């Protein structure tokens, strides 16, 4: 295994774990995740689909280690997801918390760049 392959694999796995943790936290209705959603005005009926979408993206990143096209598709979808989260936070004028979705967006974008 080359050094590049090892770096991509580790970064992808860590990114998937981080996004997966976020998905799990949303599906479990962890207060540190759902309290801001209430503030941003995200309807409760969206929470489960959003959590599932994040979980599917995390799983897709891991599958992408074996099937690159799946990983690329998952990364593109997660980037769209987190861009939507940034827009949601900005529309809610919660400028002090906009860094949180960006902190998920950046590693996914880097993972995509390394996978492509």
Phi, psi and omega in degrees: 000129180284163179298320179298315179298319180295317180296314179299317181297313181294315179298317179297315180296317179295319178297316179298319178296320181293314178293321178298320177297319178297319177298311180302316181296321178291316180294330177275358179061043177298131184304324182292346177260314187279332179301314176296325179299322177297315180299321182283347180085022178282123182299142179301329180294344179271342189300313180296311177301323178293319177296319178294320179298317177296317179297318178296322177296317178297316178296320179298324176297318179292318177298328180298342176293331178260325181235091187307324181298324178292317179297319179295315179298317180297317180295318178299316180295320178293324176298316177299318179301309184286332171296320175298322178294319178298315179298318179300315180295317180294321178295330178279000181056038178257063188299333181288344181249006182295338180295332185296309177293331178294325179293339172272324182296316185300308180295328177293318179295320177295318178299316178300316180298322180285330180284327186285000000 
